[in-house]
Amino acid sequence: MFNKTLVPQSVAREIQGMIQSGQLKPGEKIPSQREFSQKFGISRASLREALLTLETLGLLKTEAGRGTFVAVPSVSDAGVSGHMAPWRYSDRYSVFDVFQTRILLEGEIARLSAGRLTQLQLDKMERATQTMEDCWANQDLLANVEADLEFHGVIVSACSNAMLKALYQTVRDQVTETQRQPIPITDPERMRESIGEHRKIIAALSANDGLRAKHEMETHIRNTARCAGLEP
């Protein structure tokens, strides 16, 4: 049924669709992992990864001893739960550590990518930013984050330092989680600001201004961390 290399994302998208369509209702307990894995014809490991992604995005909520439920949207924003999920890498790194590392790593990557991005790559970043905006409006949270990841990935791909690119790949899972983690408490105004920050980064890179690109990237990541209640 699903592309094996993208099974968790594909299943997460299916379940998000079930929530958006009302097939799974707010507050409703979702089927057991055994039932769901049989329904989708996938392993429980892939299903667990999909469920963790949806929980981080605020679409599901796990209650100890009771199971996993469709999150009840907050009063302030009908699309998200208003509560961040537990940080899944807490046995190794704090979310603060990851944001702090992102500032150091991605800021320098942005500086070294200036002057190396083609117009096609810059256009791709602009399309990803527009997709983020459109998907937030439609509350397609999975696609919103996927577009965010694509935006940052294009910059990494143009970095002149092969070791920094390799370092980014080693922490990519943790970086990805910090891009998902604040979504449940992100209000529309902060998302508009985030999209504006993306466009400032594009402008700096288009002007081949490495120092400005570094500054705009660091500011963007710090502001995202603040959304999660952190000051790295």
C-alpha positions in Angstrom: 0.0 0.0 0.0 2.8 2.4 0.9 6.3 3.3 -0.4 8.5 1.4 2.0 11.0 4.2 2.5 8.2 6.6 3.5 5.9 4.3 5.4 5.6 6.2 8.7 5.0 9.5 6.9 2.4 7.9 4.6 0.6 6.3 7.5 0.7 9.6 9.5 -0.9 11.3 6.5 -3.6 8.7 6.3 -4.4 9.1 10.0 -4.3 12.9 9.8 -6.9 12.6 7.0 -9.1 10.4 9.2 -9.0 13.1 11.9 -9.7 16.0 9.5 -12.6 14.1 7.9 -14.2 13.3 11.2 -13.7 9.6 10.8 -11.7 9.9 14.0 -13.3 12.4 16.3 -11.8 14.7 19.0 -11.5 12.8 22.3 -12.0 9.4 20.6 -9.6 6.6 21.5 -7.9 5.4 18.3 -7.8 1.6 17.5 -5.1 -0.5 19.1 -1.7 -0.7 17.4 -2.5 -4.3 16.4 -5.7 -3.2 14.7 -4.1 -0.2 13.0 -1.0 -2.1 11.8 -3.3 -4.7 10.3 -5.5 -2.1 8.7 -2.6 -0.4 7.0 -0.6 -3.6 6.4 2.5 -2.2 8.1 4.8 -3.2 11.0 4.1 -1.9 14.5 7.4 -0.1 14.5 6.4 2.0 11.4 3.0 2.6 13.0 4.6 3.7 16.3 6.8 6.2 14.4 3.7 7.6 12.6 1.8 7.9 15.9 4.7 9.7 17.6 4.9 12.2 14.7 1.2 12.9 15.1 1.5 13.2 18.8 4.3 15.7 18.5 2.2 17.7 16.1 -0.6 17.8 18.7 -3.1 15.7 16.7 -2.9 12.7 19.1 -2.5 12.5 22.9 -1.3 9.4 24.8 -2.5 8.9 28.3 -0.7 6.4 30.5 -2.7 3.3 31.1 -5.5 4.5 28.9 -4.2 4.6 25.4 -3.9 7.1 22.6 -6.7 9.6 21.8 -7.5 12.2 19.2 -6.5 15.5 20.7 -9.2 18.0 21.5 -8.4 21.3 19.8 -7.8 24.2 22.1 -10.3 27.1 22.3 -7.8 29.5 20.9 -6.9 27.6 17.7 -9.2 24.9 16.3 -6.3 23.1 14.5 -4.0 22.2 17.4 -4.2 20.9 20.9 -2.3 23.7 22.8 -0.1 21.2 24.6 3.4 20.1 23.5 4.1 16.3 23.6 6.9 14.9 25.7 10.4 15.4 24.1 11.1 12.0 22.7 15.0 12.3 22.8 15.1 13.2 26.5 17.3 10.2 27.3 20.1 11.7 25.2 19.6 15.4 24.7 17.4 18.1 26.0 15.3 20.1 23.5 17.2 23.1 24.7 20.5 21.5 23.7 19.1 20.7 20.2 17.9 24.3 19.6 21.3 25.6 20.8 23.1 23.2 18.4 20.8 24.3 15.6 21.7 27.9 16.1 25.4 27.2 15.9 25.2 24.7 13.1 22.5 26.1 10.8 23.6 29.6 11.2 27.1 28.7 9.9 25.6 26.5 7.2 23.5 29.5 6.0 26.6 31.7 5.9 28.6 29.2 3.9 25.7 28.5 1.5 25.5 32.2 0.4 26.7 32.6 -3.1 26.3 28.8 -3.8 22.5 28.5 -4.3 21.2 28.4 -7.8 18.1 30.3 -8.8 16.3 27.0 -9.1 17.2 26.3 -5.4 16.1 29.7 -4.3 12.8 29.2 -6.2 12.4 25.8 -4.5 12.8 27.5 -1.1 10.2 30.1 -2.0 7.8 27.4 -3.1 8.4 25.5 0.1 7.7 28.7 2.1 4.5 29.2 0.2 3.5 25.6 0.8 4.1 26.1 4.5 1.7 29.1 4.5 -1.0 27.3 2.5 -0.8 24.1 4.5 -1.1 26.0 7.8 -4.2 27.7 6.5 -5.6 24.3 5.7 -4.3 22.8 8.9 -2.3 20.2 7.0 0.3 20.1 9.7 2.3 17.2 8.3 2.7 19.0 4.9 3.5 22.2 6.7 6.4 20.6 8.5 7.6 18.7 5.5 7.8 22.0 3.6 9.7 23.5 6.5 12.2 20.6 6.4 12.6 21.0 2.6 13.4 24.7 3.0 16.2 24.0 5.5 17.4 21.0 3.6 18.0 23.1 0.4 20.3 25.4 2.3 22.2 22.5 3.8 22.7 20.9 0.4 24.5 24.1 -0.8 26.9 24.4 2.1 30.5 24.4 1.1 31.7 22.5 4.1 31.2 18.8 3.7 31.8 18.1 7.4 29.1 20.5 8.5 26.7 18.9 6.1 27.6 15.5 7.5 27.1 16.8 11.1 23.7 18.1 10.2 22.7 14.6 8.9 23.8 13.0 12.1 21.4 15.2 14.1 18.7 15.4 11.5 16.1 13.4 13.5 16.5 15.7 16.5 16.4 18.8 14.4 13.2 17.5 12.7 11.6 17.0 16.1 12.3 20.7 17.1 10.5 21.7 13.9 7.5 19.7 14.9 7.6 20.2 18.7 6.2 23.8 18.9 3.4 23.3 16.4 0.7 22.5 19.0 1.3 25.9 20.7 2.0 27.9 17.6 -0.6 30.6 17.1 -1.3 32.0 13.6 0.6 35.2 14.2 3.8 33.2 15.1 3.4 31.1 12.0 3.1 34.3 9.9 6.3 35.6 11.5 8.1 32.3 10.9 7.1 32.4 7.2 8.3 36.0 7.0 11.6 34.9 8.6 12.0 32.3 5.9 11.6 35.0 3.3 14.3 37.2 5.0 16.7 34.2 4.8 15.9 33.8 1.1 16.5 37.5 0.5 19.9 37.3 2.3 20.9 34.2 0.3 19.7 35.8 -3.0 21.9 38.8 -2.2 24.9 36.4 -1.5 25.2 38.0 1.9 26.5 35.3 4.1 26.6 37.3 7.4 23.1 38.5 7.0 21.9 34.9 6.1 23.6 33.7 9.3 21.9 36.4 11.4 18.5 35.7 9.9 18.8 32.0 10.3 20.0 32.3 14.0 17.1 34.8 14.7 14.6 32.4 13.1 15.7 29.4 15.2 15.8 31.5 18.4 12.3 32.7 17.7 11.1 29.1 17.1 12.7 28.1 20.4 11.0 30.9 22.2 7.7 29.6 20.8 8.6 26.4 22.7 9.3 28.4 25.9 13.1 28.3 25.6 15.8 31.0 25.4 18.9 29.2 23.9 
